[in-house]
Amino acid sequence: MLESPPQLSAPPLAKPRPTDAVVEQLHRALAESKRCGLRGARCRFDAGVATLHGTVESFYLKQLAQEIVRRVPAVKAIRNHLRVPTI
């Protein structure tokens, strides 16, 4: 009796990760602030921790970005690695 070849199936489509949705929320919150100086801020998110990175023009904007990100419900802690250039 001949055995049939094993069935090949396509890998399942990748589902969006919950962290992707949170990162999108973080970027949207920064964009909605209407502070053009925050456009250089980027976020990562892992296990409740939001990490800010990039460059902003002042320490005020660095702090403002942190406070905006703090309002996103999934964020439990923040690492603010935003840089402010020295003149």
C-alpha positions in Angstrom: 0.0 0.0 0.0 1.4 3.4 -1.0 1.5 6.2 1.5 0.2 9.6 0.5 2.7 12.5 0.7 2.3 14.8 3.7 0.0 17.7 3.2 1.8 21.1 3.1 0.0 24.0 4.5 0.7 27.7 4.3 2.0 29.2 7.5 -0.6 31.1 9.5 -0.8 34.8 8.8 1.0 36.9 11.4 -1.4 38.5 13.8 -0.8 42.1 14.9 1.0 42.0 18.2 -0.7 43.9 21.1 2.6 45.9 21.5 2.2 47.2 17.9 -1.2 48.6 18.8 0.3 50.3 21.9 3.2 51.8 19.8 0.7 53.1 17.4 -1.2 54.7 20.3 2.0 56.3 21.6 2.9 57.7 18.2 -0.6 59.0 17.7 -0.6 60.7 21.1 2.6 62.5 20.3 1.4 63.5 16.9 -1.9 64.9 18.3 0.0 67.2 20.7 0.5 69.5 17.7 4.0 70.3 18.9 6.2 70.0 15.8 9.2 69.7 18.0 8.0 66.2 19.0 8.2 64.8 15.5 11.7 63.5 16.2 10.4 61.4 19.1 9.9 57.7 18.6 8.6 55.0 20.9 9.2 51.3 21.7 7.0 49.3 24.0 7.6 46.1 25.8 6.0 44.6 28.9 4.4 47.8 30.0 7.5 49.9 29.5 7.5 52.7 26.9 10.9 53.8 25.7 11.3 57.2 24.1 14.2 57.8 21.8 15.2 60.3 19.1 16.0 64.0 19.3 13.9 66.9 20.5 14.8 70.6 20.5 14.5 71.3 24.3 14.3 69.8 27.7 10.8 71.1 27.9 9.8 69.0 24.9 11.6 66.0 26.3 9.5 66.3 29.5 6.3 67.0 27.5 6.8 63.8 25.5 7.1 61.8 28.7 3.9 63.3 30.1 2.0 62.6 26.9 3.2 59.0 26.8 2.3 58.6 30.5 -1.4 59.1 29.6 -1.6 56.0 27.5 -3.3 53.4 29.7 -1.0 50.4 28.8 2.1 52.3 29.9 3.3 51.3 33.4 6.8 52.8 33.2 8.7 55.1 30.9 12.4 55.2 29.9 13.1 58.7 28.4 16.1 58.4 26.2 15.2 61.4 24.1 18.3 63.6 23.4 18.5 67.3 23.4 21.3 68.7 21.3 23.7 71.1 23.0 24.5 74.4 21.4 
